[in-house]
């Protein structure tokens, strides 16, 4: 079943499309439409955005964590919670950043990223890493 979000303002790289909506299939936006004429006989799940915006995911290119969690806490829970925090607020791409530390600590942080990315299904995409060895 598709998800249809109507009555929104869709933000694109070029402009904001008023009185529009999106069709989502398998967690991906597959089309953008204007008006709601095609929805009169719609059997898909329908959400009325009530004029709110639909935006692409945001990108944070320098983050040390999120939601009170720091990647340098060096535990899997902190990494997972920081990832969830970013996704909750629309950041879908991140570049995790460490502070300066011994190589052993950085290896632990890298292991945590690897483990959380393998376990969390709806986490942000990791574009790269900023590492700061001592």
Residue pairs with C-beta under 8 A, 6 or more apart in sequence:
1 44
1 45
2 23
2 24
2 25
2 30
2 44
2 45
3 23
3 24
3 25
3 44
3 45
3 47
4 21
4 22
4 23
4 24
4 39
4 42
4 44
4 45
4 46
4 47
5 21
5 22
5 24
5 47
5 49
5 54
6 21
6 36
6 39
6 46
6 47
6 48
6 49
7 19
7 21
7 36
7 48
7 49
7 50
7 51
8 20
8 21
8 22
8 49
8 51
8 52
8 53
8 54
9 16
9 17
9 18
9 19
9 20
9 51
9 52
9 53
9 54
10 16
10 17
10 20
10 21
10 22
10 32
10 53
10 54
11 53
11 54
11 55
11 56
12 32
16 53
17 32
17 34
19 34
19 35
19 36
20 32
20 33
20 34
20 35
21 32
21 33
21 36
21 39
21 49
21 54
22 29
22 31
22 32
22 33
22 54
23 29
23 30
23 31
23 32
23 33
23 44
24 30
39 46
55 90
57 90
57 91
57 92
57 93
58 89
58 90
58 91
58 92
58 93
59 91
59 92
59 93
59 94
59 127
60 86
60 91
60 93
60 94
60 95
61 94
61 95
61 127
62 95
62 97
62 130
63 82
63 86
63 91
63 94
63 95
63 96
63 97
64 70
64 71
64 72
64 96
64 97
64 98
64 99
65 71
65 72
65 73
65 78
65 82
65 96
66 81
66 82
66 83
66 85
66 86
66 91
67 81
67 82
67 84
67 85
67 88
68 81
69 77
69 78
69 79
69 81
69 82
69 85
70 78
70 82
71 78
71 79
71 82
71 96
71 97
71 98
71 109
71 112
71 113
72 98
72 99
72 101
72 105
72 109
73 79
74 105
74 108
74 109
74 112
75 112
76 112
76 115
76 116
78 112
79 109
79 112
79 113
79 115
79 116
80 116
80 119
80 120
80 123
83 94
83 116
83 120
83 123
83 124
84 120
84 123
86 92
86 94
86 124
87 122
87 123
87 124
91 124
92 124
92 125
93 124
93 125
93 126
93 127
94 124
94 125
94 126
94 127
95 126
95 127
95 128
95 129
95 130
96 109
96 113
96 126
96 129
96 130
97 129
97 130
97 132
98 106
98 109
98 129
98 130
98 131
98 132
99 132
100 132
100 133
100 134
101 132
101 133
101 134
102 133
102 134
103 133
103 134
106 131
106 133
110 129
113 126
113 129
116 123
117 123
117 126
